[in-house]
Each structure stands twice: as structure tokens, then as C-alpha cells.
Amino acid sequence: MFEVQSVNEDIVIDGFNSIYYFEFSKDYTFPGEAHDFWEFVYVDKGEIIATAGNTDYVLQAGQMICHCPMEWHNIRANGSIAPNVMIVSFRCVSPGMKTFISKQFQVDREMRNLLSAILAESRRAFSSALDDPYN
């Protein structure tokens, strides 16, 4: 006889808006935006300055930050190190996401492997390049 085990769903992603991987120049600047969905920015190489609201965060390789819906945010390179950045935006209404609002954190090896898998699957799933912000 099999017993059904329930699944705890603290955070449920309802859909993805975009998945990008950019290799920016050392002088890259994005003017900023706000939108009605979540976004995380992961620094794969180099360093960026990410602004969330009125606060600047320096993110180095292996770090990420989450932006909540309607939070004004931007990123820029530091002028000396050309960064590679993965940006994923998604829809989620789970209350557990409040934990991640404007939180900068270090990504461990397991999370890096998951991010790499998401990126690899995105490259297989979409015919357009993942470095074109207009796609």
C-alpha cells in the first residue's frame, strides 16, 4: 500500500517573462525600470552595481539580487570589470517571496548548477538569442 505524501509549495512561479544572459562592457549602464513582476539579477562574472529603490548594492561574481514588482531598479558596470549577467523575470504571488525583496545573497554551487540548467534549457527552448533585450 502506498501512502500519498503532500508537497509543500511555499513559492510557486506562475510563468516567466524573460530569461537573458548578457556579456556587458565594463562601462555598461542601464537607465532603470519598474514593472509588475519579479526579477532576479545574477552576476556570473565580474561585478555590477545594482540599484533597488534608493539603495546601491555591489554584486560580485556568484552573487544575486531580487527585485520585487514595481520596485525601481537599474544596473551598471563598475567601469573596470566587464560583467556577465543573467536576468530572469517571472510572475509569482506567493507570500514567501517577501523574503527576497532587495536581498543580495551569495549563490552556492547547487544554485549555480540550477541557474546553468535554466540557462541551457532556455537556449534549447528559444530560437532567439538570450542577449537581445528586445526579444
N, C-alpha and C positions, 0 to 999 in steps of 0.2 A: 504494500500500500504506500502510495506517495502522498506526502504532505505538501501543500502549497505554501511557499514562502513569499511573504509580501515584499515589495520593493519600496524603499524609502526614496521619494522623489523630492528632495529639498530644492533643487534647481532644475527647471525644465526649460530648455531652449525651444522656442516655438518656430524659429526659422532664421536663416542667415540673410543679411542684406548684402554683405560683400566680404570677400577674402582677398587681401592684397599682400604682395611681398615686393618691397621697394629696395633698390640699391641707390640711396641718395648720395649726392655730392656732399663734401664737407661744409658747404655753405648753404645747404638747402633750408628753406623757410616755408612753412605752410601758414597762411594768414589766420586760420581758425574757423571753427564752425560749431554749431549746436544742432542736434537732431533728436528725434523722438525714439531712439533705440540705443542700446548699449554698444560700446566699442572697447576693445582692448588693443593696446599697442605693446608689442613685444620687440625688444632690441636684440637682434640675432648677432650683430657685430657692431663695434664702435660705441658711440654714445650720442644721446639726444637730450634736449631739454624739452620736457612736456609740460604744458601749462594746463591746469584744470581750474577753471574759475579764475581766481586771482593768485594762485599758488604755482610756482615753478618747481618741477621735480627733475633732477638729473638722473637719467636712466642709463646704465651701462649694459654691456652685453650680458645677456642672461637675466635681465630684469624686465618687468612689465608693469603697466598701469591700466586700470579700468576707468572708463568714463560713463557715468550714468546718463539716462535720457535727459535731454535739454540742458546738459552742462556744457558751457562754452569751453572749448579746448583747442589747442594747437600743438604742433611740434616743430622743432628746428634742430639742425645740426649744430655742433659746438664750434664750428669754424676751423677745427684742426683734424678731426677724425671723421671720415666718410662712413655713415652708418647704414646697416641693412636692417630693415624694419618690417615686421609682419603686423598687419592691421586687420582685425576681424570685427565686423559689426553684426549684431544679431538682436532678435526680439526675445524678450524674457520678462515675465511679470511676477516671477517667483519672489516672495518676500526675502528669501535668503540672499538675494543679490545685494541687498543693502550693505552687507559685509564688505563688498568690494568697491564701494564708492570712493573714488580718488585715492585708492590704495596702491602704493608702489610696493612690489614684492619681488623677491628673488625666485626664479624658476629652477626647480630641481631637475635632475636628469630624467626622471619619469615624465614630468610635464613637458620637457623639451622634446622627448620622443613622441609624445602625443601631438604637440604642435607640428612636428615634422610630418607625422602621419596625416594630419589635417591638410597641410600644405601639399603633400604628394597626392592625396585624393582629389584636392581641388584642381591640381594641374591635369589630372586624368579626366575629371568631370567636365571641365570648361575648355572650350576651344580657344577662347581669347586669352591673351597674356594677363598674368596676375599683377603686372606692374603698370597697367593703364587705368588711371582713376576714372576715366570716362566710360569704362565697360561695366 
